[in-house]
Amino acid sequence: MFHLTKVAIVGGGPMKHIPNLTEYNEENMIWIGADHGCKVLIQQGIRPNYCVGDFDSVTEEELQLIRDASHSIEEYEAEKDETDLEIALRKALSFHPTVLYFFGVTGGRLDHELVNLQLLHTVEQHKVRGIIVDNGNWVELKVPGTYKIEHDDAFSNLSFIPFTPEIKGLTLSSFYYPLENATVQWGSTLSISNKLISESGTFSFREGIVLLVKSRDVLEP
């Protein structure tokens, strides 16, 4: 029988960008906290399966709480070649998951956010479906092929952003703004802010790499 393994990594991004993690807490989900992300998990009532990092962003009291509340913790020196999130990713990939979620990796510093988006490419190279989720966005990286997409009230805006200098053959079916065999280059807004006109649709392309961004408008409190 095919075994579906789902792993979720939680980083320490700004709290206002992190969704309610319990909504994603499926049975047998493996939760990995990266540094401050461990504290986020505990605050949301989820016991981390693994906590990794140098923990330079938590107090000694918080670190002791993390040690007590986690199934397993791996502590690293602050001076290292990898970020805490990369360490968490290596741990996650060791389980050979089918799906890998990232939470708490957007917002805050732009350099961190951009490199975290690039981690989706690393995940795809391992033939794993990588998904970044925050309060306003759901992001996946797609390689050439044909994909079915379902309507989602939570993330109704759909954008197809080139991850490579251009994508070729982009075709959108059952979309408000359909496309047929289009070429989209960096900087083009041709494939931004679309919507489905039925319960499902398809998109396909033959060259390049696409970031699929499903989003919603989030009002500031």
For each residue, the residues with C-beta under 8 A, 3 or more apart:
1:
2:
3:
4: 98 99
5: 28 30 95 96 97 98 99
6: 26 28 29 30 97 98 99 100 101
7: 29 30 31 32 92 95 97 99 100 101
8: 21 24 29 30 31 32 100 101 102 103
9: 32 33 34 37 85 88 89 92 100 101 102 103 105
10: 18 21 31 32 33 34 37 38 40 41 48 103 104
11: 34 35 36 37 84 85 88 102 103 104 105 116
12: 34 35 36 37 39 40 57 104
13: 17 18 103 104 105 106 107 108 112 134
14: 17 18 107 108
15: 18 40
16: 107 135
17: 13 14 104 106 107 108 134 135 136
18: 10 13 14 15 21 40 103 104 134 135
19: 23 24 103 133 134 135
20: 23 44
21: 8 10 18 24 25 40 41 44 46 103
22: 25 44 45 46
23: 19 20
24: 8 19 21 29 101 103 133
25: 21 22 29 31 46
26: 6 29
27:
28: 5 6
29: 6 7 8 24 25 26
30: 5 6 7 8 49 50 92 95 97
31: 7 8 10 25 41 46 47 48 49 50
32: 7 8 9 10 48 49 50 51 52 88 91 92
33: 9 10 37 38 39 40 41 48 50 51 52 53 66 70 88
34: 9 10 11 12 37 38 52 53 84 85 87 88 104
35: 11 12 38 52 53 54 55 56 57 58 84
36: 11 12 39 40 57 58 104
37: 9 10 11 12 33 34 40 41 88 103 104
38: 10 33 34 35 41 42 48 51 53 58 66 70 73
39: 12 33 36 42 43 58 62 65 66
40: 10 12 15 18 21 33 36 37 43 44 103 104
41: 10 21 31 33 37 38 44 46 47 48
42: 38 39 45 46 47 48 65 66 69
43: 39 40
44: 20 21 22 40 41
45: 22 42
46: 21 22 25 31 41 42
47: 31 41 42 69 70 71
48: 10 31 32 33 38 41 42 51 66 69 70 71
49: 30 31 32 70 71 72
50: 30 31 32 33 70 71 72 73 74 88 91
51: 32 33 38 48 66 70 72 73 74
52: 32 33 34 35 73 74 76 84 87 88 91
53: 33 34 35 38 56 74 75 76 84 87 88
54: 35 75 76 77 78 80 84
55: 35 58 63 66 75
56: 35 53 78
57: 12 35 36
58: 35 36 38 39 55 62 63 66
59: 62 63
60: 63 64
61: 64 65
62: 39 58 59 65 66
63: 55 58 59 60 66 67
64: 60 61 67 68
65: 39 42 61 62 68 69
66: 33 38 39 42 48 51 55 58 62 63 69 70 73
67: 63 64 70 73
68: 64 65
69: 42 47 48 65 66
70: 33 38 47 48 49 50 51 66 67 73
71: 47 48 49 50
72: 49 50 51
73: 38 50 51 52 66 67 70
74: 50 51 52 53 87 91
75: 53 54 55
76: 52 53 54 80 84 87
77: 54 80
78: 54 56
79:
80: 54 76 77
81:
82: 86 87 90
83: 86 87 115
84: 11 34 35 52 53 54 76 87 88
85: 9 11 34 88 89 105 116 119
86: 82 83 89 90 119
87: 34 52 53 74 76 82 83 84 90 91
88: 9 11 32 33 34 37 50 52 53 84 85 91 92
89: 9 85 86 92 93 119 122 123
90: 82 86 87 93 94
91: 32 50 52 74 87 88 94 95
92: 7 9 30 32 88 89 95 97 100
93: 89 90 96 97 100 123 126 128
94: 90 91
95: 5 7 30 91 92
96: 5 93
97: 5 6 7 30 92 93 100 128
98: 4 5 6 128 129
99: 4 5 6 7 128 129 131
100: 6 7 8 9 92 93 97 123 128 129 130 131
101: 6 7 8 9 24 131 132 133
102: 8 9 11 105 116 119 130 131 132 133
103: 8 9 10 11 13 18 19 21 24 37 40 133 134
104: 10 11 12 13 17 18 34 36 37 40 134
105: 9 11 13 85 102 112 113 116 119 132 134
106: 13 17 113 116 132 134 137
107: 13 14 16 17 113 134
108: 13 14 17 112 113
109: 112 113
110: 113 114
111: 114 115
112: 13 105 108 109 115 116
113: 105 106 107 108 109 110 116 117
114: 110 111 117 118
115: 83 111 112 118 119
116: 11 85 102 105 106 112 113 119 132
117: 113 114 120 132 139 211
118: 114 115 121 122
119: 85 86 89 102 105 115 116 122 123 130
120: 117 123 124 130 132 139 140 141 211
121: 118 124 125 141 163 209
122: 89 118 119 125 126
123: 89 93 100 119 120 126 128 129 130 141
124: 120 121 127 128 130 141 143
125: 121 122
126: 93 122 123
127: 124
128: 93 97 98 99 100 123 124
129: 98 99 100 123 140
130: 100 102 119 120 123 124 140 141
131: 99 100 101 102 138 139 140
132: 101 102 105 106 116 117 120 137 138 139 140
133: 19 24 101 102 103 137 138 139
134: 13 17 18 19 103 104 105 106 107 137
135: 16 17 18 19 218
136: 17 215 216 217 218
137: 106 132 133 134 155 213 214 215 216
138: 131 132 133 152 155 213 214 215
139: 117 120 131 132 133 211 212 213 214
140: 120 129 130 131 132 211 212
141: 120 121 123 124 130 163 209 210 211 212
142: 145 147 205 209 210 211 212
143: 124 209
144: 169 205 206 207 208
145: 142 204 205
146: 202 203 204
147: 142 202 203 204
148: 200 201 202
149: 158 196 200 201 202 203 212
150: 199 200
151: 156 196 198 199 200
152: 138 155 156 214
153: 156
154: 216
155: 137 138 152 214 215 216
156: 151 152 153 195 196 214 216
157: 193 194 195 213 214 215 216 217
158: 149 175 193 194 195 196 212 213 214
159: 191 192 193 194 212 213 215
160: 167 170 172 184 191 192 194 203 210 211 212 213
161: 191 192 210 211 213
162: 165 166 167 184 185 186 188 208 209 210 211
163: 121 141 208 209 210 211
164: 167 208 209
165: 162 185 186 208
166: 162 183 184 185 186 207 208
167: 160 162 164 170 183 184 205 207 208 209 210
168: 183 205 206 207 208
169: 144 181 182 183 204 205 206 207
170: 160 167 179 181 182 183 184 191 203 204 205 210
171: 179 180 181 182 202 203 204 205
172: 160 175 177 178 179 191 194 201 202 203
173: 178 201 202 203
174: 178 196 197 198 200 201 202
175: 158 172 178 179 194 195 196 197 201 203
176: 194 195 196 197
177: 172 194
178: 172 173 174 175
179: 170 171 172 175 182 190 191
180: 171
181: 169 170 171
182: 169 170 171 179 190 191
183: 166 167 168 169 170
184: 160 162 166 167 170 188 190 191
185: 162 165 166 188
186: 162 165 166
187:
188: 162 184 185 191
189: 192
190: 179 182 184
191: 159 160 161 170 172 179 182 184 188 194
192: 159 160 161 189
193: 157 158 159
194: 157 158 159 160 172 175 176 177 191
195: 156 157 158 175 176
196: 149 151 156 158 174 175 176 199 200 201
197: 174 175 176 201
198: 151 174 201
199: 150 151 196
200: 148 149 150 151 174 196
201: 148 149 172 173 174 175 196 197 198
202: 146 147 148 149 171 172 173 174
203: 146 147 149 160 170 171 172 173 175 212
204: 145 146 147 169 170 171
205: 142 144 145 167 168 169 170 171 208 210
206: 144 168 169
207: 144 166 167 168 169
208: 144 162 163 164 165 166 167 168 205
209: 121 141 142 143 162 163 164 167
210: 141 142 160 161 162 163 167 170 205
211: 117 120 139 140 141 142 160 161 162 163
212: 139 140 141 142 149 158 159 160 203
213: 137 138 139 157 158 159 160 161
214: 137 138 139 152 155 156 157 158
215: 136 137 138 155 157 159
216: 136 137 154 155 156 157
217: 136 157
218: 135 136
219:
220:
221:
